[in-house]
Amino acid sequence: MTLPINDVYNIDCLKGLEQVKPESVDLLLTDPPFGINFHKVGTQYNRSQKELGKMYSEVSKEDYYDFTLNWIKLAWKSMKPTANGFIFSGWNNLGDILNALTEVGGRLVNHIIWKYQFGVFTKKKFVSSHYHILYFTKLKEKKDHLRTFNRIQEYTNSKNPEKLYFEDVWLIKRDYQKGGDKTPTRLPLAVTDKCVRMCSNEGDIILEPFLGSGSVVLSCLKYGRQFIGFEISQPIFKVALKRIEEVKSELTRADNKLDTWIKNHG
């Protein structure tokens, strides 16, 4: 059975990915579990802790490569031969993701550093205040001209359209989540918007195997992309679904643009 697109599903991504139409996805954009126990609580990938803010203990170090290779192999089958991908990672298990991409035949285009405004306090080492973003493609070098890369002027410091340049270090603040239920490591829309706009086109299908708080889907709705996403944690899925439904509701109101909603609600 093939799952319909333009919807999100509260299931394990390994089960969900098996039901995505083969070679249908234009862009993989995902923030998988980092395998880091940020809050020293719990051990399950299903994030079953009671508090949403204490759910990010994911896959063990010993199992991380196998876990990563399994979901990447399934995602790979769903991606078109011309598809691109962005995978977010902390530094701890970055090697496992790079090795898994090599295993399936991915070609790294850029190793992007997302620098944000704060990190975890440390006593005897430098504070980590960045994430890695691996930008890759299924295309081989000789067919790279087929890869989607939209040169959007607002993402460069150059004022000359003929000399636009785009740096691989992104200085973007992390989200501050106000009140209510919060999810760990929510991606800011400034990050997901940039990936969506530069490496996909209107109407393209974007896959997010680890939905989290739903930022990727919000960017898809904002810029006219289609989507499919999975989230195994029911509490986190509910938070994402609430955000997504609010955006869909706003889209039905002719007197209220989505950009206004995004500015007010994040």
N, C-alpha and C positions, 0 to 999 in steps of 0.2 A: 504494500500500500504506500502511495506517495502522499505526504502531508501537504495540504494547501499552503501557499505562501501568503504573505501579509497577515501573519498571525504568529503568536508566541505560545510556547508549550511548556507546562510544568512537568518535564520529564528529564531523565538522564540524557545528556547530549549524545552518548554512545548509541542509545536506542533511537533518539531523534534523527541523528545523522544518517542512520541506515534507511530512513524513510524520506530523505530528500532526493528529489529527482536528479539522476546522474547528469553531470556536465551542464548544470542549469545556473550555477552561481557565478556572478561576475566579480564579486569582492568578498573575501573573508576578512572580517574585522572583529577581533575578539580579545578579551582580557581574561585569560584562563587563570585558575588557581595558581598562586605562586609557590605553594608548598612551604609557606612560612607561617609559623604560629605567632601572629602578631600579638595576640592577647593572652597567650599561655593557657588557653581554655579549649578543650575538646580535641578530637582527632579525626573527625569524619569529613569526607568530601561532601556529605549531604548537609553540612552546616546545621546540625540539629540543636544547637545551643538555644537557650530560652531568649537571650537578649540579642537583638539584631546587631548591635555593636560588638558582639563577642562571638562572631561566627567564622572568622577567617583563619581557621586551622584546617588545611585542606588535605593534600596528598603527601604521604611520607617521602622522605628523601630517597629511600630504597626503591619505591614504586614509581617515582616521578617520570623516569624516562619511558617506561612501558606505558604508563597512563598517557603521556604526551604523544608517543608514537601511535597509539591506538586511535586517539581522536583525530590526529592530523591525517592519518591514512583514510579515515572515513570522510573527513572534510574534503580531502584531495579528490576523491571520486565524484563529489558533488560539484566541483569547480570546473568551469569551462576551460578549454585548452589555452585561452587568452586571459585567464583570470589573474588578478592580483590578490595580495593578502597583507594584513597587518596583524602581528601578534605582539601583545604587550607582555613584558616580563620584568621581574626583579632580577638582581644579579646572581642570586644564589643558585638557581637552576637554569640559567641562561644557556649554558652549554648543552643541556639535554634538549632544549628546543631547537638550537642550531643543528645538533646532530640528527634530530628527527626530520627536520626540513631537508637536510642533505640526503637522508635515507629515502625519502619519497621523490626526490628529484627537483626540489625547489631551488630557485636561483635568487640569492640575496641581491636586492637592488640598493638598499640603504640600511645602515644600522643607525637609527635615529635615537637621540637622547632627548627625553622630555624632562626638563628641569623645572621643578616646582618650588614653592616658597618656604617649605619647612621640612624637617625630618625628625627622626627619633633621636633623643638625647643620648650621647655616648660619652664615656669617660676616657677611653684609651684608643680611640680610632676616629677617623673622620666621619662626620654625619652624612648618611646617605639621603640625598634629596633629589633623586632622579629615578626615572624608569627607562627601561630599554624598549624600543619599538622596532621590531624587525619587519621591514617592508620587502616583500618578496614577490616573485611571479612564477607561473608555470611555464612561461615562454622561454625558449632558449635564446641565447644572445643574438643569433642571426635573424630572429623574428621579433626582436625587441620593438620594432617600429609599430607593432600591433598593440603594444601595451598602452592602456589608458593613463594619461598623465596630463591633467588640465592645468595650464599655467595661469593661475588666478592671481591677479596683480596685488590684491590686498594681503596676500601671504608673503610678500617680499618687501624689502626696504628700497628697492630700485624704483625710481619714478619713470624710467624709460621702458616702454612696453617691449622694445626690441632687445633689451638687456636684463630681463627678469632673472633673478637668481633666488634659489630657495635653499636655505641652510638646513643641515641635518641636526641642529640643536634647537629645540622648541622651548621657549620660555613662557610657560602657561601656568597660571595659578591653579591649585587644586580647589575643588568645590568645598564651600562651607555649607553644611546641611543644617537648615533651620528647623528646630522642633520636630515633633512627630517621630515616626519610625525612620531609622537611618540604616543605610547599608554600608558595609565596609568598602573602602577604596572605590568610591563612585567616580567614574570618568567624567571630567568636565565636558560640556558640549563643545567648547572651543577646540578640544582635541578631536572628538569624533566628527565634528563638522568638517574639519580640515581634511581628514582622511577620506570622508565621503565625497566631498566636493572635488578634490584633486585627483582621485583615483577611481571614480565611477561616473557614470552618466545618468541623466534622468531616465527612469524606467528600469534601470539595472536592478538585479537581485543581490542583496547583501545578506550574508550569513553571519550570525552571532551565536556560536554554540554555548557561550557562558553569559547569559543575558544580564546578570547582575541587576542593577537598578534601571536598566533600560535605555541608557544614553544613546547607544547605537541606533535603536529603533526611533528615538526622538529625532535624531539627525536625518534618518531616512524619511520620516514624515515631513520634516521641515523642507527637504530639498527634492521631494518627488521620487524617491527610490523605493523599490519594493524590498521586502525583508522576510526573514524567518529566523526565529530565535528559540533557544532552550535554556531553562533554568531548573536545576534539580531541587533547590531549596524552596519549600512552599512559602515560608515567611518572606523571603527575598522576592520571590515571584509576585507575591501580592503587592509589594511596594512598587515593583516595576509596572505591573498591570495598572495600578492606580495612576501612575504618571502617564502611561501611554493612553489610557482612556480619557484622562483630562485633556490631553493634546487633541485627540480625535474629536472630543466634544467642542473644543475651541475652533477646530477647522470647519465645523458646520455653521459657525456664526459669521455671517458676511461682514459684520461691523467690527470684528476683532481679529487682527492678523496674528499669525502664529509667532512672529518675531516678538511681538509685545508680550505674549504669554511667556515665552522663553526668558525674556528680560526680567519679568516679575517673579517667575517661579523657579527658574534654573532647571 
